[in-house]
Amino acid sequence: MPVIMTTAPEKNTTETSAAASHTATTGSKNLLDPGFELTLRPMRYPDFYDRYRDAIKNTWTVEEVDLHSDVADLAKLSPGEQHMIGRLVAFFATGDSIVANNLVLTLYKHINSPEARLYLSRQLFEEAVHVQFYLTLLDTYLPDPEDRAAAFAAVENIPSIREKAEFCFKWMDSVESIDRLESKADRRRFLLNLICFAACIEGLFFYGAFAYVYWFRSRGLLHGLATGTNWVFRDETMHMEFAFSVVDTVREEEPDLFDDELEGQVTAMLKEAVEAELQFGRDLCGDGLPGMNTESMREYLQCVADQRLQRLGFAPVYGSENPFSFMELQNVQELTNFFERRASAYQVAVEGSVSFDDEF
């Protein structure tokens, strides 16, 4: 079966280990120690700085996404498919705003590394681009102002989206009132926030939504949505891997935080996330559409959840496989003549090629 997502290779592992060793021998602060480190030299976490530089190469703008052909495609969709698209754009309109708020209110506040804060600043810019993209989708797909207003109020008036938002607030809000991570309990709460952000929101909720987009793409529909989603997908993959690298660093510096209790909490969190996303899937799929139904989505989400648990060093729980062959195209750059359209350049100043035979 195709791999749904494998994270980018860890970079500069020797440098990261050296930084942790430096912390232990010199008494320098750990990553979650309270404070606001400002000095970039000597650089304690060069891997975070490299990730920031890589993110700069992935600059794109909403104006590069051509949605004109999507308007004609929308008229071809069945009522069930039109319902699915309406729910998708409603979720997109709110999902990245939750992510951006957590970046500003929690992650930037507590990850005490100037290198990491450079990356988080860049990520905040990318989240703003995503919000603009979803706003443009709403304006294009929902020409009626009342329909657009209802989509923006999805958290209040669409139960399946409200359930996902409530899940996010349940696992993430408890850290917002903490000014300093002084205790082990505080740091554990922060880790749960970070893991929810990376593994559940960006790594499960958005990956579920991307699957619906790529299902349309596999049928030659909604090319503009697929193009923008390709670029959002690449950004989100980098965001998730950055967050996991923060978890890796904390695990190396403070291994006592990673005990059976934390594994149990994270496993419960991901199970809850799967159920919330599956409820969203029931809303989108109804009684099922050709090639897309609730049971297939359940298998897909369980497979993704297991991958997230394994990436975090925890035991998988489902053992499901990816049922969607069209997801083989995930995490692949848009290729020239793909769908016989002129490809837009995505990366800036990046060399190399991508093949469908490569594993990601």
C-alpha angles and dihedrals in degrees: 000000000000118000111248097208135341117187124247116270113274109256131212093006091162091052091047090050090047090053091052090048089050089053092053097047102039101037092242117159123276119236095264098039111123117261141071110264111202105176118101093183122096087031111222098183109033092164090068090051091051089052090052091052092048090052091056089060090059097065117148136157133219090237088070091064113091111207097169096104091048092068091062091045092053090060089056095055124104119243089258092052092047089052089052093052092048092053092045095054090044090056093045090052092061105027100071092045089060089050093049093050091052091050092056101036101040120006099047089045099054109027098090101204126102089209091055091046089055088057093045090052089053091046091053089056090051092050088053090053089050091051089051090050092052091046089054090049091053092048091049101040099036108042093169110091093215092054090050092049090051090051092052089051092051094125089061102039109027110069096201091054092042089055091055091048091049089051090054093049092046094057100032110035097070091076097050093082094049113099097184133021095229101149138047088247091055092050091049089053089051091050090052089052092049094046092047089050094048106031102031109029104030095020101044114011094047093040089054090052091047090056091061091049092050090047088061090044091053087060093050094254135129098012093174092055089048092050094052091042091053089059095042088048092055092049093048092049089055091046091052094047091049090054091048090050088055088053089049091052093049090048090054094046099039109021092164089074091065103074136134091278093058092046090052092050093048092047091050090048093054092046089053091047091052091053093048091050091045089055087054088050091054089053092050099041102037107181090350138278128230106288094358128077141141097263093052089048090051091056091047094049092047090051091051092047091053090051091052092050092049092049088055091051095253130124118269116240109193111044092205124150130222108269095188114088090185089066088074085089093062118121092013121127116246106268129217112267091010101155084002092279129127107264121232118227110249111175122055118224095348120139130205139059139263125223130193086232092063119102119230 
